[in-house]
Amino acid sequence: MTTILDKVEHEALSLPEAERAFLADRLLNSLGGNALSDIDAAWVAEAERRYAEHKAGKRHSLPASEVFAEADSLTQ
């Protein structure tokens, strides 16, 4: 990496989390294209598919406490 890029990276990583997220969003949006909107659209389509399956009785719901407990067990 270039010296200026190293400096910018170091400075950016020292920002608080919310500011890093804001900066990341600004940088990604500056790249142009529709990569993020394509990803967002794919997630919306997936959520709609899962909801339709749930309404049709093909997918069952779980209590949030079970979902969070499983997620916690995966991170430990």
C-alpha positions in Angstrom: 0.0 0.0 0.0 1.0 3.6 -0.5 2.0 5.7 2.5 -1.0 7.9 2.2 -3.3 4.9 2.0 -1.7 3.4 5.1 -2.2 6.7 6.9 -5.9 6.9 5.8 -6.5 3.3 6.8 -4.9 3.9 10.2 -7.0 7.0 10.8 -10.2 5.4 9.6 -9.7 2.4 11.8 -9.3 4.7 14.8 -12.7 6.2 14.3 -15.7 5.2 16.5 -17.7 2.4 15.1 -20.6 4.6 13.9 -18.3 6.9 12.1 -16.4 4.0 10.4 -19.8 2.6 9.2 -20.7 6.0 7.8 -17.3 6.3 6.1 -17.6 2.7 4.7 -21.0 3.5 3.3 -19.8 6.7 1.7 -16.8 4.9 0.2 -18.9 2.1 -1.2 -21.4 4.5 -2.7 -18.6 6.4 -4.3 -17.7 3.3 -6.4 -20.8 3.7 -8.4 -22.6 0.7 -9.9 -25.5 -1.1 -8.3 -23.6 -3.8 -6.3 -25.2 -2.8 -3.0 -28.7 -2.4 -4.4 -28.3 -5.8 -6.1 -27.5 -7.3 -2.8 -30.3 -5.5 -1.1 -32.7 -6.7 -3.8 -31.5 -10.3 -3.4 -32.2 -10.1 0.4 -35.6 -8.7 -0.1 -36.4 -11.5 -2.6 -35.1 -14.1 -0.1 -37.2 -12.6 2.7 -40.3 -12.5 0.5 -39.7 -16.2 -0.5 -39.3 -17.3 3.1 -42.4 -15.3 4.2 -44.5 -16.9 1.4 -43.2 -20.4 2.5 -44.2 -19.5 6.1 -47.7 -18.4 5.1 -48.1 -21.6 3.0 -47.2 -23.7 6.0 -43.9 -24.9 4.5 -41.7 -23.1 7.0 -42.3 -22.9 10.7 -41.4 -20.0 13.0 -39.1 -20.2 16.0 -39.3 -18.1 19.2 -36.7 -15.3 19.2 -35.2 -16.7 22.4 -34.3 -19.9 20.5 -32.9 -18.0 17.5 -30.7 -15.8 19.7 -29.6 -18.8 21.8 -28.5 -20.7 18.7 -26.7 -17.6 17.4 -24.9 -17.2 20.7 -23.8 -20.8 20.6 -22.3 -20.3 17.2 -20.2 -17.4 18.3 -18.6 -19.2 21.2 
